[in-house]
Amino acid sequence: MNSDFVVAVHSLVFLAYAPTSLRTSDNIAKSVAIHPVRVRKVLSMLRKHGYIQSKQGAHGGFYLADDPRTITLDKLYALTSGGPLKPKWPNSDQKCMIGNNIERAMDDIFESTEHQVLALLVGYTIADVLERIEKRAYS
């Protein structure tokens, strides 16, 4: 999982919180506490895949293009984290029993973990995350 996933979820929840307002990348970047250029990269990806839309001009900004109850975290994870959970293994000693076999032995574990993460994330939406935030903020 990479930080683009976190930025994407944060951005979409931020937009869902005020669905009738346009939000700039600077507004979102301030909330995420990262550089606006980084936020724009993620917003561009989200726009390209139909999650958000934008309005150009002096009073422009971004807004959700979809119902936050239908945007599941597994889709965002797949979009932003591109590729398997499996790390790049170092060039191990092929003459060593462990070094020669550990990567293949771990492949199934990483693949299983990836499936479990996606299976868990499919049960959560942007609306769910916003609801959790609101519960914490008002309790």
C-alpha atoms as one frame of an Amber mdcrd trajectory, in Angstrom:
protein
   0.000   0.000   0.000   1.412   3.377  -0.901   0.628   6.882   0.242  -1.381
   7.659  -2.913  -4.112   5.442  -1.434  -4.159   7.567   1.717  -4.228  10.802
  -0.295  -7.041   9.472  -2.524  -9.199   8.388   0.413  -8.526  11.622   2.293
  -9.368  13.722  -0.775 -12.605  11.890  -1.515 -13.744  12.028   2.108 -12.891
  15.748   2.177 -15.034  16.282  -0.923 -17.845  14.099   0.457 -17.938  16.161
   3.650 -19.094  19.239   1.705 -20.689  17.779  -1.425 -22.144  21.065  -2.676
 -18.856  22.978  -2.372 -16.018  23.155  -4.847 -12.654  22.451  -3.216  -9.293
  23.431  -4.619  -6.229  21.238  -4.579  -4.752  23.760  -2.120  -7.728  23.224
   0.247  -7.266  19.479   0.043  -3.475  19.663   0.370  -3.840  21.735   3.535
  -6.126  19.090   5.033  -3.812  16.238   4.021  -0.751  18.310   5.022   1.212
  17.586   1.858   2.344  19.620  -1.121  -0.485  20.615  -3.513   1.418  19.226
  -6.510   1.277  15.773  -4.947  -2.463  16.178  -4.323  -2.994  17.310  -7.926
  -1.336  14.125  -9.176  -3.774  11.990  -7.202  -6.750  14.196  -8.102  -5.839
  13.850 -11.761  -5.921  10.074 -11.425  -9.261  10.218  -9.588 -10.725  12.496
 -12.261  -9.449  10.256 -15.053 -11.264   7.303 -13.468 -14.518   9.207 -12.940
 -14.488   9.597  -9.162 -14.337  13.388  -9.257 -14.921  16.225 -11.667 -13.522
  19.718 -11.797 -14.660  23.164 -12.737 -12.055  25.509 -14.225 -11.699  29.201
 -13.501 -11.268  31.623 -10.647 -14.030  30.010  -8.581 -13.316  26.491  -9.758
 -12.365  23.387  -7.910 -13.104  19.716  -7.481 -16.252  17.857  -6.503 -17.384
  14.251  -6.225 -18.766  12.778  -9.418 -20.181   9.732  -7.675 -22.143   8.850
  -4.572 -19.694   8.320  -1.677 -21.764   5.266  -0.676 -20.702   3.525  -3.893
 -16.972   4.285  -3.856 -15.353   1.294  -2.198 -11.872   1.325  -0.751 -10.801
  -1.811  -2.639 -11.207   0.023  -5.960  -9.134   2.939  -4.694  -6.505   0.553
  -3.377  -6.277  -1.211  -6.743  -6.115   2.124  -8.553  -3.474   3.764  -6.385
  -1.349   0.923  -5.160  -0.822  -0.574  -8.628   0.760  -3.938  -8.424   1.080
  -6.666  -5.884   1.920  -6.294  -2.219   4.992  -8.425  -2.796   8.217  -6.488
  -2.212  11.266  -6.638  -4.439  13.536  -9.293  -3.052  17.307  -8.814  -2.979
  19.463 -11.049  -5.113  19.865 -13.810  -2.552  22.603 -16.404  -2.503  21.299
 -19.059  -4.896  23.650 -21.658  -3.382  21.957 -21.246  -0.007  18.806 -23.310
   0.582  17.026 -20.333   2.184  18.313 -17.715  -0.264  17.359 -19.863  -3.245
  13.807 -20.595  -2.081  12.523 -17.817   0.180  11.065 -15.605  -2.541   8.965
 -18.404  -4.037   7.945 -19.580  -0.559   6.752 -16.081   0.330   4.900 -15.503
  -2.971   1.810 -17.398  -1.806   1.791 -15.547   1.503   1.901 -12.141  -0.178
  -0.737 -13.168  -2.719  -3.028 -14.409   0.045  -2.470 -11.214   2.032  -3.324
  -9.094  -1.003  -6.595 -11.003  -1.519  -7.493 -10.595   2.155  -6.783  -6.854
   2.077  -8.982  -6.397  -1.004 -11.730  -8.573   0.519 -11.707  -6.416   3.643
 -11.586  -3.082   1.808 -14.536  -3.978  -0.454 -16.735  -3.691   2.632 -15.888
  -0.018   3.220 -16.921   3.059   1.279 -15.979   6.719   1.341 -19.286   7.346
   3.143 -18.269   4.801   5.815 -14.986   6.598   6.412 -16.759   9.958   6.679
 -19.252   8.463   9.131 -16.388   7.120  11.286 -14.756  10.555  11.297 -17.986
  12.272  12.277 -18.567   9.785  15.123 -15.087  10.466  16.486 -15.392  14.225
  16.074 -18.745  14.442  17.828 -18.115  11.976  20.651
